[in-house]
Amino acid sequence: MELDAEACYRAVQSRDTRFDGQFYTAVRTTGIYCRPSCPAITPKPQNVSFHPTAASAQAAGYRACRRCLPDAAPGSPLWNLKSDLAVRAMRLIGDGMVERDGVDGLSRALGYSSRQLNRVLLAELGAGPLALARANRATTARLLIQRTDLSMSDIAFAAGFSSIRQFNETIAAVFATTPSKLRTELPRSGSAASAPVPGAVSLKLPLRQPHNVSWSTWLLEHHCARGVEEFSDGRYTRALRMPHGAVIVTLTVAEDQVRADLQLTDMRDLAPTVARLRHLLDLDADPAAVDEALRIHPALARLVDEAPGCRVPGSVDGAELLLRTMIGQQISVAAANTATAALVAALGDQVTDTTGRVTHLFPLPEAVAELGATVLAGPGARIEAVVGAAERLATGKLELHHGMTATELRRQLLDIKGIGPWTADYVVMRQLADPDVLLEHDLVLRKGAEAEGIDITAARGWSPWRSYVSMHLWRKGIAAQSRPRTRKPKGNS
């Protein structure tokens, strides 16, 4: 991944926060690396180099700035915009695959040998998979040191380190200090000291502005399935199945950040949980760049000006996304939520939520495959399709992970009986954070386009941001409906 040094330096001079997470500035005279908006004195151009990832800067021997905390910046929007091997690998590394399955498991998921993968990542990102995973572990450790009162040994293993020695060496290499000194130096706001619940962690998830809070919260509120989700008092709570146990998440969405209050069964799930929440809310997007690109089209400019900063919803669980989408085909939002709630109550595992808002996890595909036909209501063909998809998920014939290409995922989905273009496109858009999906078969989207006099046959010119156009047209289609309750955006299947 080539960086334009002159453009990067101009961004550093301007301290523009929009570039945080898109590249990192390494300063030769101090041996540290920073985010572009670091408030420190701007170094001379001959004394800096630029890196596409924090891991690349660390591999070059630089330490993280403890003033601007570059690891706390939003992720690069390129991880959503591009779909090449390096980007798909970054998504899976962020989800903790290296810690769970090793580099060999990561390589298998991506369909490459470990040697090929390492070569590509070094060329594109300046660091191999182990170094990229190490950078993620350092960030997780820093969060746990700053936000919890866990012992350092517990933090070491929760962050994914294989030994205390490896943990200490990494903290020294990345932050140039010891773990105990790092705890005293970092601000302790939001730590678990004020929340004595075991496994409780409160975080602030950074984002790039503008942020259309009303759209993000509308999506969360109107797609809640009782038992597994709840939206009340401006907060969204849900139960989430993670690799090492259940996590209860409460999100409070604001213009400048999202507060995440977590109850973790196992602290090893912290980093992948944060990654999935960022994916759910599209927090690594660069909405200013998206809006600017769409405004050049006269038909879209007014939509963007009415609601700048609209984001595209992602997913916290691919299997859940697919099954819920299929359950909701051709029925209203309320009916889909009711049907999902019934499935959750009958087949989902119970969880303990100290807030009392949620009671169950979404059922595993195995449970839906075995018992879904006895619980689900509606047309027999739809029930058969949902159960059939669950069987494929349960047996591994269908895999849904962030490292897939859109072409491959769409092909696999269309091979399933009962899944048509709308469902496939919708799942691809949300599961892979694909920014360029126009849900042209969607009835509500078409209604929005008609209300605005927009010809969707001109959509090719809106690339690569057609998913964001879909959000704007959905918004207008929902507003155009005369019925008191909005209906779920739907297509042929």
C-alpha positions in Angstrom: 0.0 0.0 0.0 1.8 3.1 -1.2 1.4 6.3 0.7 1.8 9.8 -0.8 4.4 11.3 1.6 3.6 14.9 0.6 -0.2 14.4 1.1 0.4 12.7 4.4 2.6 15.5 5.7 0.0 18.1 4.7 -2.5 16.1 6.8 -0.1 16.1 9.7 0.4 19.9 9.4 -3.4 20.4 9.5 -3.9 18.0 12.4 -7.0 16.8 10.6 -8.6 14.1 12.6 -10.3 12.6 9.5 -6.9 11.0 8.7 -6.5 9.3 12.1 -6.2 5.5 11.5 -5.6 6.0 7.7 -1.8 6.2 8.2 0.7 6.6 11.0 3.5 9.2 11.3 6.9 7.9 12.6 9.4 10.5 13.9 13.0 9.5 13.5 14.3 12.0 16.1 12.1 10.7 18.9 11.6 7.1 17.9 7.8 7.3 18.3 4.8 7.0 16.0 1.7 9.1 16.2 -1.7 9.6 14.6 -1.9 12.5 12.1 -3.8 14.8 14.5 -1.3 14.4 17.4 -1.1 17.8 19.3 2.7 17.6 19.6 4.9 20.0 17.7 4.9 19.1 14.0 8.2 17.4 13.1 10.3 18.5 10.1 9.5 16.6 6.9 12.9 15.2 6.7 12.5 13.5 10.1 9.3 11.6 9.4 8.2 8.5 7.6 4.7 7.2 7.1 3.2 3.7 7.7 -0.1 2.2 6.6 -0.5 0.3 9.9 0.6 0.6 13.5 2.2 -2.8 13.1 4.4 -1.5 10.3 5.6 1.4 12.5 6.3 -1.0 15.4 8.2 -3.4 13.1 10.4 -0.5 12.1 11.3 0.0 15.7 9.0 2.9 16.7 7.0 3.2 19.9 3.5 4.4 20.3 3.0 8.0 21.4 1.5 8.0 24.9 0.1 11.5 24.3 -2.1 10.8 21.2 -2.5 7.0 21.6 -2.5 6.2 17.9 -3.9 2.7 18.5 -7.1 4.4 19.8 -7.9 6.0 16.4 -10.7 4.7 14.2 -9.7 2.0 11.8 -8.8 2.7 8.2 -11.9 3.1 5.9 -9.8 1.2 3.3 -10.6 -2.0 5.2 -14.2 -1.5 4.0 -13.6 0.1 0.6 -11.2 -2.5 -0.7 -11.6 -6.2 -0.9 -8.1 -7.5 -1.7 -6.3 -10.1 0.3 -4.6 -7.8 2.7 -7.8 -6.1 3.6 -9.7 -9.3 4.1 -6.8 -10.6 6.3 -7.0 -7.4 8.4 -10.7 -8.0 9.1 -10.0 -11.6 10.3 -7.0 -10.6 12.4 -9.1 -7.9 14.0 -11.7 -10.5 14.9 -9.0 -12.5 16.7 -8.5 -15.4 14.3 -4.7 -15.5 14.7 -5.1 -15.9 18.5 -7.7 -18.7 18.0 -6.5 -20.5 14.9 -3.0 -19.4 14.3 -1.5 -18.1 11.1 -2.3 -21.4 9.4 -6.0 -21.1 10.3 -6.0 -17.5 8.9 -4.4 -18.6 5.7 -6.8 -21.5 5.2 -9.8 -19.1 5.7 -8.4 -16.9 3.0 -7.5 -19.7 0.6 -3.7 -19.0 0.5 -0.6 -20.6 1.9 1.0 -19.0 5.0 4.0 -18.0 2.9 1.9 -16.3 0.3 -0.1 -14.5 2.9 3.0 -13.3 4.7 4.5 -12.0 1.5 1.4 -10.1 0.5 0.9 -8.5 3.9 4.5 -7.4 4.2 4.3 -5.8 0.7 0.9 -4.1 1.3 0.8 -3.3 5.0 4.5 -3.4 6.1 4.0 -6.2 8.5 3.2 -9.9 8.5 0.2 -11.6 10.2 2.0 -12.2 13.5 3.1 -8.6 13.7 -0.4 -7.3 12.9 -1.9 -9.6 15.5 0.7 -8.4 18.0 -0.3 -4.8 17.4 -3.9 -5.8 18.1 -2.8 -7.5 21.4 -0.9 -4.4 22.5 -4.1 -2.3 21.9 -6.2 -4.8 23.9 -3.7 -4.9 26.7 -3.6 -1.1 26.8 -7.4 -1.0 27.0 -7.5 -3.5 29.9 -4.7 -1.7 31.7 -6.5 1.6 31.4 -10.1 0.5 31.9 -10.0 -2.4 34.4 -8.4 -3.3 37.7 -7.4 -6.8 36.5 -4.0 -8.0 37.6 -1.3 -7.8 35.0 -1.1 -11.6 34.6 -4.8 -11.7 33.9 -4.5 -8.9 31.4 -1.6 -10.7 29.6 -3.6 -13.8 28.9 -6.9 -12.0 28.3 -5.1 -9.9 25.6 -3.9 -13.1 23.9 -0.3 -13.2 25.0 1.1 -16.7 25.5 3.3 -15.7 28.5 3.9 -12.9 31.0 7.3 -12.4 29.4 5.9 -11.9 25.9 3.3 -9.4 27.4 6.0 -7.4 29.2 8.3 -7.3 26.2 5.5 -6.1 23.9 4.4 -3.4 26.2 8.0 -2.2 26.5 8.5 -2.3 22.7 5.2 -0.6 21.9 4.9 1.9 24.7 8.5 2.2 26.0 7.4 1.5 29.6 6.3 -1.3 31.9 2.6 -2.4 32.3 2.4 -1.0 35.9 3.8 2.4 34.9 1.5 2.5 31.9 -1.5 2.1 34.3 -0.4 5.0 36.4 0.3 7.3 33.3 -2.9 6.7 31.4 -6.2 8.4 32.3 -8.5 6.1 34.2 -11.9 7.5 33.1 -14.5 4.8 32.6 -12.5 2.1 34.4 -14.1 -0.8 36.1 -13.2 0.6 39.5 -16.7 2.3 39.6 -18.4 -0.8 38.2 -17.7 -3.8 40.5 -19.4 -6.4 38.2 -16.8 -9.0 37.1 -16.0 -8.7 33.5 -17.4 -5.2 33.1 -15.5 -2.8 30.8 -16.6 0.6 29.5 -15.1 2.0 26.4 -15.5 4.9 24.1 -15.4 3.9 20.4 -14.0 6.7 18.3 -15.4 7.6 14.9 -15.1 10.1 12.1 -17.6 12.9 11.8 -20.2 13.7 10.6 -22.2 11.0 12.4 -26.0 10.8 11.7 -27.0 9.6 15.1 -30.8 9.6 14.3 -30.3 7.2 11.4 -28.0 4.8 13.4 -30.3 4.7 16.4 -33.4 4.3 14.1 -31.8 1.2 12.6 -31.0 -0.3 16.0 -34.3 0.5 17.6 -36.6 -0.7 14.8 -34.9 -4.0 14.3 -34.8 -5.2 17.9 -35.9 -8.8 18.6 -37.1 -9.2 22.2 -34.9 -11.4 24.3 -31.7 -10.9 22.4 -32.0 -7.1 21.9 -33.6 -4.1 23.5 -33.6 -0.4 22.8 -34.8 1.9 25.6 -33.8 5.3 27.1 -31.6 5.9 24.1 -29.5 2.8 24.7 -29.2 -0.4 22.6 -28.5 -3.6 24.5 -27.9 -7.0 23.1 -26.5 -10.4 23.9 -23.7 -11.5 21.7 -22.2 -15.0 21.3 -18.4 -14.8 21.2 -15.7 -17.5 20.8 -15.1 -17.8 24.6 -18.6 -17.0 26.0 -21.5 -14.6 26.0 -21.1 -10.8 26.0 -23.8 -8.3 27.0 -23.3 -5.1 25.1 -25.0 -1.7 25.8 -24.3 1.0 23.3 -25.0 4.7 23.7 -24.6 6.5 20.4 -23.5 10.1 20.2 -22.3 12.4 17.5 -18.6 12.2 18.4 -18.3 8.7 19.8 -20.2 5.6 20.9 -20.0 4.5 24.5 -19.9 0.7 24.9 -20.6 -0.9 28.3 -19.6 -4.6 28.1 -20.2 -7.5 30.4 -17.7 -10.2 29.3 -17.7 -13.8 30.3 -14.1 -14.1 29.2 -11.8 -11.1 28.7 -10.2 -12.8 25.7 -13.3 -11.7 23.8 -12.7 -8.0 24.3 -10.9 -7.2 21.1 -13.1 -9.2 18.7 -16.2 -7.8 20.5 -15.0 -4.2 19.9 -14.2 -5.1 16.2 -17.7 -6.5 15.7 -19.3 -3.5 17.3 -17.3 -1.1 15.1 -18.4 -3.2 12.1 -22.1 -3.1 13.2 -22.1 0.7 13.4 -19.8 1.3 10.4 -17.5 3.3 12.7 -14.4 3.0 10.5 -16.1 4.8 7.6 -15.1 8.2 6.3 -18.5 9.8 5.9 -17.2 13.2 4.9 -15.5 11.6 1.9 -18.6 9.6 1.1 -20.8 12.6 1.3 -18.5 14.7 -0.8 -18.4 12.0 -3.5 -22.2 11.7 -3.7 -22.8 15.4 -3.7 -21.3 15.7 -7.2 -24.4 13.9 -8.5 -27.3 16.4 -8.6 -29.9 13.7 -8.0 -28.2 12.8 -4.7 -26.9 16.1 -3.4 -30.2 17.1 -1.7 -30.4 13.6 0.0 -26.9 13.9 1.4 -27.5 17.5 2.6 -30.7 16.5 4.4 -28.9 13.7 6.3 -25.1 13.9 6.2 -23.1 11.2 7.8 -25.5 8.2 7.2 -23.8 4.9 7.8 -24.4 1.4 6.5 -25.3 -1.2 9.2 -22.9 -4.1 9.5 -23.3 -7.4 11.4 -22.1 -8.9 14.7 -22.8 -12.5 13.6 -23.0 -13.7 10.1 -25.2 -16.7 10.8 -27.7 -14.6 12.8 -27.7 -12.0 10.0 -28.6 -14.6 7.3 -31.3 -16.4 9.3 -33.0 -13.2 10.5 -32.9 -11.8 7.0 -34.6 -15.0 5.6 -37.2 -15.0 8.5 -38.0 -11.4 7.6 -38.6 -11.9 3.9 -41.8 -10.4 2.6 -43.1 -9.4 6.1 -43.1 -6.2 8.1 -40.4 -5.2 10.5 -42.7 -5.8 13.5 -43.6 -9.3 12.2 -40.0 -10.1 11.6 -39.0 -9.0 15.1 -41.8 -11.0 16.6 -40.9 -14.2 14.7 -37.3 -13.8 15.7 -38.2 -13.2 19.3 -40.2 -16.5 19.3 -37.3 -18.4 17.8 -34.9 -16.9 20.4 -37.2 -17.7 23.3 -37.6 -21.3 22.2 -34.1 -22.2 21.0 -31.7 -19.6 22.3 -29.3 -20.2 25.3 -30.2 -18.2 28.4 -27.8 -15.5 29.6 -27.4 -13.5 32.8 -27.7 -9.8 32.2 -27.2 -7.5 35.2 -29.2 -4.8 33.4 -32.2 -7.1 33.1 -32.7 -6.0 29.5 -31.9 -9.2 27.5 -32.4 -12.9 28.4 -31.1 -15.1 25.5 -28.4 -15.5 22.8 -29.6 -16.0 19.3 -29.9 -19.7 18.6 -27.0 -21.7 17.1 -27.5 -22.9 13.5 -27.5 -26.5 14.8 -30.6 -25.7 17.0 -32.4 -24.0 14.2 -31.6 -26.9 11.8 -33.0 -29.5 14.2 -36.0 -27.7 15.8 -36.6 -24.6 13.7 -39.5 -26.2 11.8 -41.4 -26.7 15.0 -41.0 -23.1 16.1 -41.2 -21.0 13.0 -44.5 -19.9 11.7 -45.4 -18.7 8.2 -45.3 -20.2 4.7 -43.8 -23.7 4.5 -41.4 -22.7 1.7 -39.9 -20.0 3.9 -39.5 -22.3 6.9 -37.9 -24.9 4.7 -35.5 -22.3 3.3 -34.5 -21.1 6.8 -34.0 -24.6 8.1 -32.0 -25.5 5.0 -29.7 -22.5 5.4 -29.2 -23.4 9.1 -28.2 -26.9 8.1 -25.6 -25.6 5.7 -24.2 -23.3 8.4 -24.2 -26.1 11.0 -22.4 -28.6 8.7 -19.9 -26.0 7.4 -21.1 -26.2 3.8 -21.7 -22.5 4.2 -19.2 -20.2 6.0 -19.9 -16.6 6.8 -16.8 -14.7 7.8 -15.3 -11.2 7.1 -12.5 -12.7 5.0 -14.7 -13.8 2.1 -15.0 -12.0 -1.2 -18.3 -10.5 -2.1 -18.4 -12.6 -5.3 -17.8 -15.8 -3.4 -20.3 -15.1 -0.7 -23.0 -14.0 -3.1 -22.4 -17.2 -5.2 -22.8 -19.4 -2.1 -25.9 -17.6 -1.0 -27.6 -17.9 -4.3 -27.0 -21.6 -4.3 -29.3 -22.0 -1.3 -33.0 -22.7 -2.1 -35.1 -19.7 -1.1 -32.4 -17.0 -1.4 -32.7 -14.6 -4.2 -30.8 -11.5 -5.3 -32.2 -9.2 -2.7 -31.3 -11.4 0.2 -27.9 -12.2 -1.2 -27.1 -8.5 -1.8 -28.4 -7.5 1.6 -26.3 -10.1 3.4 -23.2 -9.2 1.4 -23.6 -5.5 2.1 -23.9 -6.0 5.9 -21.6 -9.0 6.5 -18.7 -7.8 4.4 -19.3 -4.0 4.9 -19.4 -3.7 1.2 -19.8 0.0 0.4 -21.0 -0.6 -3.2 -24.3 -2.6 -3.1 -27.4 -1.0 -4.5 -30.4 -2.9 -3.3 -32.2 -2.4 -6.6 -34.8 -5.1 -5.9 -35.9 -3.4 -2.6 -39.5 -2.1 -2.7 -39.0 0.6 -0.1 -35.8 1.8 -1.8 -37.7 2.0 -5.1 -40.4 4.0 -3.4 -37.8 6.4 -2.1 -36.3 6.8 -5.5 -39.7 7.4 -7.0 -40.6 10.0 -4.4 -37.4 11.9 -5.2 -37.6 11.5 -8.9 -34.3 9.5 -9.0 -33.6 7.1 -11.8 -31.8 4.1 -10.2 -30.7 2.9 -13.7 -28.1 5.6 -13.4 -26.6 3.8 -10.3 -23.4 2.8 -12.1 -22.1 6.3 -11.7 -22.6 6.2 -8.0 -20.0 3.6 -7.5 -18.2 2.8 -5.1 -20.7 4.2 -2.6 -24.0 2.6 -3.7 -24.6 1.1 -0.3 -24.7 4.6 1.2 -27.1 5.6 -1.6 -29.3 2.6 -0.5 -29.4 4.1 3.0 -30.5 7.5 1.7 -33.2 6.0 -0.5 -34.4 3.7 2.2 -34.7 6.8 4.5 -36.8 8.6 1.9 -38.9 5.5 1.1 -39.7 5.0 4.8 -40.8 8.6 5.0 -42.9 8.3 1.9 -45.0 5.4 3.2 -48.4 6.5 4.4 -48.9 3.6 6.7 -48.4 4.3 10.4 -45.9 1.5 10.8 -43.0 1.1 8.4 -42.5 -2.2 6.6 -39.3 -4.0 6.4 -37.3 -3.2 3.2 -37.9 -6.3 1.0 -37.4 -7.7 -2.4 -38.3 -10.7 -4.4 -36.5 -13.0 -1.9 
